Amino acid sequence: MHFPFEYVILGYILIWGMFFLKPCMKPLFIPAAHLKEKPTDESKLGFGRIFTDYMLVVEYEEGKGWYDPKIMPYGPIELSPAAMVLHYAQEVFEGLKAYRTADDHIQLFRPIENIRRMNRSCDRLCIPQLDEDNFMEWMTELITIEKDWVPHAPAASLYIRPFIFATDPYVGVKPSHTYKFIIILSPVGNYYPEGVKPVSIYVEHEFTRASKGGTGYTKCGGNYAASIKSQVKAGQLGYTQVLWLDGAERKYIEEVGTMNVFFKIGDEIVTPEKGDSILGGITRMSVLELLRHWGYTANERQLSVAELEKAAKAGKLVEAFGSGTAAVISPIGLLDFGDMKVTINNGEIGSVTQKLYDTLTDIQWGRISDPFGWIKRIV
Ligand SMILES: *Cc1c(COP(=O)(O)O)cnc(C)c1O
């Protein structure tokens, strides 16, 4: 059998062509000269203060796409002072956790939802999206390398922070042509070192965080920059967080701090319906699925301050809580409406709130089986 030389060349081109069409995007591993000491006292981890040995860095250039993925030592990055992100905040991020199970597996909770949400944020901010498979593979590879950093202490975890920002050195408002995608990892402690405690919240009538047509439904840095003043005000007034109202009329409930919010009014559990101005939390989505699975009436609908005040006066506001990856479930014990203060469930965690907290954390840490297919085991 004789193959003409041209066939050999053609085959060669075809194979390399396939290779470049779905480029081999395995990150280059650059080992660190020294590894850090891991924290010995996991009860003192706090949140987001300690970072692991490695980070993932991927570059983007218009016309070239995402390229050059690297897992490299965690450290400062070089950036032009004119980098567009520093001036116009073209940036998006995500937040999720890796959990260590009792039998030493490492697992993630619904990571595909974070990947898809990041791409939706990218779309709104005119940032190029990432291939879902590449994102998942890069993230799992980084966590696999850093698996010893996933804490062992109860309710402690490894916080995962993916983010993308504009790097063109250019002063002028337009989409950047170049970006960096980075994932950093931070071991974080138990959010409730003294047990789950209800927080006090005031209803923010002055500042708003989002409005129709805006970026409230995305995780972009600018949203959070704009919320800090209100957060500071809450602290000065002696509250933990603020309850955000809609940007147009200050009439409808939106979110609480950086969490979605739920109220149990009589037998109905209500959370504001998603829209431009509400972040579609993955915890929110999971809470709704769990509640409906258990047979509760859980509705996503418009909820006004007036309705909530009325329910409170009638003694029908029986539970309230925030939901988000960091705290999972954060019960609300006191709501200050400005014209009235309401103590919910005697300032104690309600039974549905407790059941949600227990079930979600049991699934996340692998203490109970996961009938929903939410867990992705990576080690
Ligand atoms: C991240 C976030 C949430 C919660 O989302 P999860 O996916 O549950 O962590 C809610 N509201 C805001 C404003 C957020 O940034």
The ligand as a MOL file (V3000), in Angstrom:
LIG
                    3D

  0  0  0     0  0            999 V3000
M  V30 BEGIN CTAB
M  V30 COUNTS 15 15 0 0 0
M  V30 BEGIN ATOM
M  V30 1 C -23.7270 37.0190 44.6270 0
M  V30 2 C -24.9590 37.7680 44.9930 0
M  V30 3 C -26.1010 37.1230 45.4670 0
M  V30 4 C -26.1310 35.6670 45.8100 0
M  V30 5 O -25.8230 34.8180 44.7630 0
M  V30 6 P -25.3840 33.3250 45.0710 0
M  V30 7 O -25.2000 32.7240 43.7310 0
M  V30 8 O -26.4840 32.7000 45.8470 0
M  V30 9 O -24.1310 33.4100 45.8700 0
M  V30 10 C -27.2380 37.8780 45.6700 0
M  V30 11 N -27.2540 39.2080 45.4580 0
M  V30 12 C -26.1680 39.8770 45.0340 0
M  V30 13 C -26.2520 41.3330 44.8040 0
M  V30 14 C -24.9780 39.1620 44.7920 0
M  V30 15 O -23.8980 39.8110 44.3980 0
M  V30 END ATOM
M  V30 BEGIN BOND
M  V30 1 1 1 2
M  V30 2 1 2 3
M  V30 3 2 2 14
M  V30 4 1 3 4
M  V30 5 2 3 10
M  V30 6 1 4 5
M  V30 7 1 5 6
M  V30 8 2 6 7
M  V30 9 1 6 8
M  V30 10 1 6 9
M  V30 11 1 10 11
M  V30 12 2 11 12
M  V30 13 1 12 13
M  V30 14 1 12 14
M  V30 15 1 14 15
M  V30 END BOND
M  V30 END CTAB
M  END
